[in-house]
Amino acid sequence: MLTSGLQHVAAMYAGVVAPPLIVGAAVGLSGTELTFLTGASLFTAGLATFLQTLGIWKIGAKLPFVNGVTFAGVAPMLAIVDTTENKADALPVIFGAIIVAGLLGFAAAPFFSRLVRFFPPVVTGTVITLIGVSLLPVAFGWAQGPNPKAADYGSTTYLSLAGITLVVVLLLRRFTRGFLKQVAVLVGLVLGTLIAIPFGVTDFSPVQEADIVGFPTPFHFGAPQFALAAIISMCVVMLVSMTESTADMLALGEIVERPADEKTIAAGLRADTLGSALSPLFNGFMCSAFAQNIGLVAMTRIRSRFVVACGGGFLVLMGLSPVAASLISVVPRPVLGGAGVVLFGSVAASGIQTLVKAGLEKDNNVLIVAVSLAVGIIPITKPDFYHAFPETAQIILDSGISTGCVAAVLLNVVFNHLGRGRDDDEVTAPMEPGEEISGSATAKAAHAH
């Protein structure tokens, strides 16, 4: 349980610390304050993961579901920083907007969850595939190095380290059994980090400079402030986040063979939104599901939510102990990239498995998948495609998972729900031997349809 939980932390660590590092740098925080903000994000991610996996009352999907800082909020938070005259007020304004968005999202969760009826296999398979495809560029970016502006970005050294890590994980998965096979990703990360030391890629300075104990003091950066424009922008992000979380819960439900129904999704969304509303209390940002950990569940087949809750415990401890948090940060980005190829590719493969059950022999379903995948891949292949749209619209459009999900749902409604325009796809229930066409047989056929 401990090693598998730590493996989940290793898979999602970079995604948790990236948003606070980006926003903190934009605000102009010192190194010490930046470390504090990062630790706070780890701490609140752990609390949100507890809410999601263990649950309280009707809060929490009780699935092996990791929660952390959503990257969808980075762009609007940077916009809030840019439009805030006094940079010292930027974080309190952001925190105030997140609190309001979280509370509104919590109230809307049961209504939002009713959309699950519009997520048959043709939709869920498309969305799961898009989640994996959308995450793969992140792994490729990690493989190229830590700094896109550096001269050695994408060097053969970085790519070789990523390739070695990938090969180690694949060999462990192919030629080992039992425990070692289950923690192949964690072992690959450790070996990749050790191999990177002679190349000067591994940086141990964060461990040397970190404090042993540190608590995220409530409202460390000031009491939350409530600005209408900031609140509106974060509410839009919350809707995007809830859409992605719904898709992630459906994906995870398929993987662990416990399909997420309306009740599960409502509970999961309550955990997401409540975690987001409470996060600013401890100087954290909006929380959402982490799709990369779905790939880890798919690959290892370890389905216990208590394993993921153990990972949440590690996150809380790292938030309380900066020196512990810094140990994970030692893992070089290229090494994370090599492991990420396996993790994120596993998510896409799970989506393809779901699509196999979706009835792709029907032309309507083929069209739904084709167009939805194309719409979802636009932000990946052409990041500036929507540059002429308003900034608020770009928050939604730049998320391939969200746009692809919306497209799949709408197309499924048009082709498979509206009217009776599906005569070419009609399914008739076979008659039993000797059975005559009757009202009963007709009812059976209608039910099958």
C-alpha positions in Angstrom: 0.0 0.0 0.0 2.8 2.4 0.9 4.8 1.9 -2.3 1.7 1.9 -4.5 0.5 5.1 -2.8 4.0 6.7 -3.3 3.8 5.7 -6.9 0.6 7.7 -7.3 2.3 10.7 -5.8 5.3 10.4 -8.1 3.0 10.2 -11.1 1.1 13.4 -10.2 3.7 15.5 -8.3 4.8 17.6 -11.3 1.2 18.5 -12.2 0.5 19.6 -8.6 3.5 21.9 -8.2 3.5 23.4 -11.7 0.5 25.8 -11.2 1.7 27.4 -7.9 5.2 27.8 -9.3 3.9 29.6 -12.4 1.4 31.8 -10.5 3.8 32.5 -7.7 6.5 33.6 -10.1 4.0 35.9 -11.9 3.1 37.5 -8.5 6.8 37.9 -7.8 7.1 35.7 -4.7 10.5 35.1 -3.1 12.0 31.6 -3.1 10.9 31.0 0.4 7.3 32.2 -0.3 7.3 30.1 -3.5 8.3 27.0 -1.6 5.5 27.8 0.9 2.9 28.1 -1.9 4.0 24.8 -3.4 3.8 23.0 -0.1 0.3 24.4 0.5 -0.8 23.0 -2.9 0.5 19.6 -1.9 -1.2 19.8 1.5 -4.6 20.8 0.0 -4.3 18.1 -2.8 -3.9 15.5 -0.1 -7.0 16.8 1.8 -9.0 16.8 -1.5 -7.8 13.3 -2.2 -9.0 12.1 1.2 -12.4 13.7 0.5 -12.6 11.9 -2.9 -11.4 8.4 -1.8 -12.7 8.0 1.8 -15.7 10.3 1.5 -17.9 11.9 4.1 -21.7 11.5 3.9 -22.6 12.1 0.2 -19.2 13.7 -0.6 -16.6 11.7 -2.5 -16.9 9.2 -5.3 -15.1 6.5 -3.2 -13.0 5.5 -6.2 -9.2 5.3 -6.5 -9.3 9.0 -7.6 -6.5 11.5 -7.0 -7.3 15.2 -6.7 -4.9 18.1 -7.2 -4.5 21.6 -8.5 -6.2 21.9 -11.9 -4.1 23.4 -14.7 -7.2 24.8 -16.3 -7.1 27.6 -13.8 -3.6 28.8 -14.6 -4.4 31.1 -17.6 -7.3 32.9 -15.8 -5.2 33.2 -12.6 -2.4 34.8 -14.6 -4.9 37.2 -16.1 -6.1 38.1 -12.6 -2.5 38.8 -11.6 -2.0 41.0 -14.7 -5.2 43.0 -14.0 -4.5 43.5 -10.3 -2.9 46.8 -9.7 -1.2 45.8 -6.4 0.4 42.4 -6.9 0.2 41.8 -3.2 -3.6 41.6 -3.6 -3.4 39.2 -6.5 -3.4 36.0 -4.5 -6.2 37.1 -2.1 -8.3 38.0 -5.1 -7.7 34.6 -6.7 -8.4 32.8 -3.4 -11.7 34.7 -3.0 -12.8 33.8 -6.5 -12.0 30.1 -6.0 -14.0 30.0 -2.7 -17.1 31.4 -4.4 -16.7 29.2 -7.5 -16.2 26.1 -5.3 -19.4 26.8 -3.2 -21.5 27.5 -6.4 -20.1 24.3 -7.9 -21.0 22.3 -4.8 -24.6 23.5 -5.0 -24.7 22.6 -8.7 -23.1 19.2 -8.4 -26.4 17.1 -8.2 -27.8 18.9 -11.2 -24.6 18.5 -13.2 -24.4 14.8 -12.4 -27.7 14.2 -14.2 -25.9 14.6 -17.5 -24.5 11.0 -17.0 -27.4 9.6 -19.0 -25.9 11.3 -22.1 -22.6 9.4 -21.7 -23.1 6.0 -23.3 -19.9 4.0 -24.4 -19.6 5.9 -27.7 -19.2 9.1 -25.7 -17.2 7.8 -22.7 -14.8 5.9 -25.0 -14.2 9.0 -27.1 -13.6 11.2 -24.0 -11.3 8.6 -22.3 -9.2 8.4 -25.5 -9.0 12.2 -25.6 -7.8 12.3 -22.0 -4.9 10.0 -22.8 -4.1 11.8 -26.1 -4.3 15.2 -24.4 -1.9 14.1 -21.7 0.8 12.6 -24.0 2.2 16.0 -25.1 2.8 16.7 -21.4 5.0 13.6 -21.2 6.8 14.6 -24.4 7.4 18.0 -22.9 8.9 16.5 -19.8 11.1 14.2 -21.8 12.7 17.3 -23.5 13.9 18.8 -20.3 12.9 21.2 -17.5 13.2 24.5 -19.3 11.8 25.1 -22.8 13.9 28.2 -23.2 17.2 26.5 -22.4 19.7 25.8 -25.1 19.8 22.1 -24.2 16.0 21.6 -24.3 15.3 18.5 -26.3 18.9 17.3 -26.2 19.9 13.7 -26.8 20.8 13.4 -23.1 17.3 14.3 -22.0 15.6 12.1 -24.6 17.9 9.2 -23.8 17.1 9.4 -20.1 13.4 9.4 -21.0 13.9 6.4 -23.3 15.9 4.5 -20.7 13.2 5.1 -18.1 10.5 3.9 -20.6 12.5 0.7 -21.4 13.1 0.0 -17.7 9.3 0.2 -16.9 8.5 -2.0 -20.0 11.0 -4.6 -19.0 9.8 -4.7 -15.4 6.2 -5.1 -16.6 7.2 -7.8 -19.1 9.6 -10.0 -17.1 8.7 -9.6 -13.4 5.7 -10.7 -11.4 3.9 -9.8 -8.2 4.9 -6.8 -6.2 7.8 -5.7 -8.4 5.6 -5.7 -11.5 3.0 -3.5 -9.7 5.5 -0.8 -8.7 7.3 -0.9 -12.1 6.7 2.9 -12.6 8.1 3.8 -9.2 11.2 1.6 -9.7 11.6 3.1 -13.2 11.6 6.6 -11.7 14.2 5.7 -9.0 16.5 3.9 -11.5 16.1 6.7 -14.0 17.0 9.3 -11.4 20.1 7.3 -10.3 21.2 7.0 -14.0 20.7 10.7 -14.5 23.2 11.6 -11.7 26.4 11.2 -13.8 24.9 13.4 -16.5 24.4 16.3 -14.0 20.7 16.4 -14.6 19.6 15.5 -11.0 19.4 18.5 -8.7 19.6 17.8 -5.0 19.7 21.4 -3.9 15.9 21.5 -3.0 16.6 18.8 -0.4 19.5 20.7 1.2 17.6 24.0 1.3 14.2 22.7 2.6 13.0 23.0 6.2 12.1 19.8 8.0 8.7 21.0 9.3 6.4 23.7 7.9 2.6 24.2 8.3 0.6 26.1 5.6 -0.7 28.9 7.9 -4.3 29.8 7.0 -4.6 32.9 4.8 -0.8 33.4 4.8 -1.0 35.9 1.9 -4.0 37.8 3.4 -7.7 37.5 3.8 -9.6 36.6 0.6 -10.9 39.4 -1.5 -14.0 39.2 -3.8 -13.8 40.8 -7.2 -16.7 40.1 -9.6 -14.6 39.7 -12.8 -12.3 37.3 -11.1 -15.2 35.3 -9.7 -16.8 35.0 -13.1 -13.6 33.7 -14.7 -13.1 31.1 -12.0 -16.7 30.0 -12.2 -16.1 29.3 -15.9 -13.0 27.3 -14.9 -15.1 25.4 -12.4 -17.5 24.4 -15.1 -14.6 23.2 -17.3 -13.2 21.3 -14.3 -16.5 19.7 -13.4 -16.8 18.5 -17.1 -13.3 17.0 -17.0 -13.9 15.4 -13.6 -17.2 13.8 -14.9 -15.3 12.4 -17.8 -12.5 11.1 -15.6 -14.9 9.4 -13.2 -16.6 7.7 -16.1 -13.2 6.6 -17.4 -12.1 5.3 -14.0 -15.4 3.6 -13.4 -14.9 1.6 -16.7 -11.3 0.7 -15.7 -12.2 -0.6 -12.2 -15.4 -2.2 -13.5 -17.6 -0.2 -11.3 -19.4 2.2 -13.7 -19.9 5.6 -12.3 -23.6 6.3 -12.0 -25.4 9.6 -11.3 -25.1 9.2 -7.5 -21.3 8.5 -7.8 -20.7 11.4 -10.1 -22.7 13.8 -7.8 -20.6 12.7 -4.8 -17.4 13.0 -6.7 -18.2 16.5 -7.9 -19.1 17.5 -4.4 -15.7 16.4 -3.3 -14.0 18.3 -6.1 -15.9 21.5 -5.4 -15.8 21.4 -1.6 -12.0 20.6 -1.8 -11.7 23.7 -4.1 -13.7 25.9 -1.7 -11.6 24.8 1.3 -8.3 24.9 -0.5 -7.8 28.7 -0.3 -8.1 28.5 3.5 -4.6 26.9 3.4 -3.4 28.9 0.5 -4.2 26.3 -2.2 -5.8 26.6 -5.6 -8.8 24.9 -7.3 -8.7 21.1 -7.1 -9.8 18.6 -9.8 -9.3 15.0 -10.8 -5.8 14.0 -12.0 -6.2 12.0 -15.2 -2.6 10.7 -15.2 -3.3 8.6 -12.1 -6.1 6.9 -14.0 -3.4 5.6 -16.3 -1.6 4.2 -13.3 -4.7 2.4 -12.1 -5.3 1.0 -15.6 -1.7 -0.3 -15.9 -1.2 -1.7 -12.4 -4.8 -3.0 -12.0 -4.5 -1.9 -8.3 -8.1 -0.7 -7.8 -8.1 -0.1 -4.0 -9.2 3.4 -3.1 -7.3 3.0 0.1 -4.0 2.8 -1.8 -4.8 6.2 -3.4 -5.9 7.5 0.1 -2.4 6.5 1.3 -1.0 8.6 -1.6 -3.2 11.5 -0.2 -1.5 10.9 3.2 1.9 11.3 1.6 0.8 14.6 0.0 -0.4 15.9 3.3 2.9 14.9 5.0 4.9 16.6 2.2 2.8 19.7 2.7 3.8 19.6 6.3 7.4 18.8 5.7 9.1 20.7 2.8 12.1 18.4 3.0 9.9 15.4 2.2 8.3 17.2 -0.6 11.7 18.1 -2.1 12.6 14.4 -2.4 10.0 13.8 -5.1 11.2 17.0 -6.9 14.6 15.4 -7.3 13.3 13.2 -10.1 14.4 14.9 -13.4 11.6 15.9 -15.8 13.0 13.6 -18.6 12.7 10.6 -16.3 9.1 11.6 -15.5 8.5 12.0 -19.2 9.6 8.4 -19.9 7.2 7.0 -17.3 4.5 9.4 -18.5 4.4 7.8 -22.0 3.3 4.5 -20.4 0.9 6.1 -18.0 -0.9 8.4 -20.4 -0.8 5.9 -23.3 -2.6 3.5 -21.0 -5.5 6.0 -20.6 -5.8 6.3 -24.4 -5.8 2.5 -24.7 -8.5 2.2 -22.1 -10.6 4.6 -24.2 -10.1 2.5 -27.3 -11.2 -0.6 -25.3 -14.4 1.2 -24.4 -15.0 2.2 -28.0 -14.8 -1.4 -29.0 -18.0 -1.9 -27.0 -19.7 1.2 -28.5 -21.1 -0.4 -31.7 -18.8 1.3 -34.2 -20.4 -0.8 -37.0 -23.1 1.9 -37.0 -22.4 4.9 -39.2 -23.8 7.3 -36.7 -21.4 6.2 -34.0 -18.5 6.4 -36.3 -19.4 10.0 -37.1 -19.7 10.9 -33.4 -16.2 9.5 -32.7 -14.6 10.9 -35.8 -15.8 14.5 -35.3 -15.4 14.5 -31.5 -11.8 13.3 -31.6 -11.1 15.9 -34.3 -12.6 18.7 -32.2 -10.7 17.5 -29.1 -7.4 17.3 -30.8 -7.5 20.8 -32.2 -6.0 22.5 -29.1 -3.2 19.9 -29.0 -2.2 20.2 -32.7 -2.9 23.9 -33.1 -2.7 25.6 -29.7 -3.4 29.1 -31.2 -6.4 27.9 -33.2 -8.9 29.9 -31.0 -6.7 33.0 -30.5 -9.3 35.3 -32.1 -12.0 34.3 -29.5 -12.6 36.2 -26.2 -10.3 35.2 -23.4 -13.2 33.7 -21.4 -14.2 31.5 -24.3 -10.6 30.4 -24.8 -10.6 28.9 -21.2 -13.1 26.4 -22.4 -12.0 26.0 -26.1 -8.3 25.4 -25.2 -9.3 22.3 -23.2 -9.4 19.5 -25.7 -11.0 17.2 -23.2 -13.9 19.6 -22.5 -14.5 20.6 -26.2 -14.3 16.9 -27.3 -16.6 15.9 -24.4 -19.2 18.5 -25.3 -19.0 17.6 -29.0 -19.5 13.9 -28.3 -22.5 14.5 -26.0 -24.2 16.9 -28.5 -23.6 14.7 -31.5 -24.8 11.6 -29.5 -28.0 13.5 -28.7 -28.5 14.6 -32.3 -27.8 11.2 -33.9 -29.1 8.8 -31.3 -31.8 10.6 -29.3 -33.6 13.2 -31.3 -36.5 12.1 -33.5 -36.7 8.7 -35.1 -33.9 9.2 -37.7 -32.1 6.0 -36.9 -34.0 3.6 -39.1 -30.7 2.3 -40.6 -29.5 1.4 -37.2 -32.8 -0.2 -35.9 -32.2 -3.3 -33.7 -34.9 -5.9 -33.6 -35.2 -8.4 -30.9 -35.0 -12.0 -32.3 -38.2 -14.0 -31.9 -38.3 -17.2 -29.9 -39.1 -20.3 -32.0 -42.8 -20.5 -32.7 -43.4 -16.9 -31.4 -45.7 -14.8 -33.5 -45.4 -11.1 -34.0 -47.4 -9.6 -31.2 -47.6 -6.7 -28.9 -45.3 -8.5 -26.5 -42.7 -9.1 -29.3 -43.0 -5.5 -30.4 -42.4 -4.3 -26.9 -39.3 -6.5 -26.6 -38.0 -5.1 -29.9 -38.7 -1.5 -28.7 -36.9 -2.3 -25.4 -33.9 -3.7 -27.3 -33.8 -0.6 -29.5 
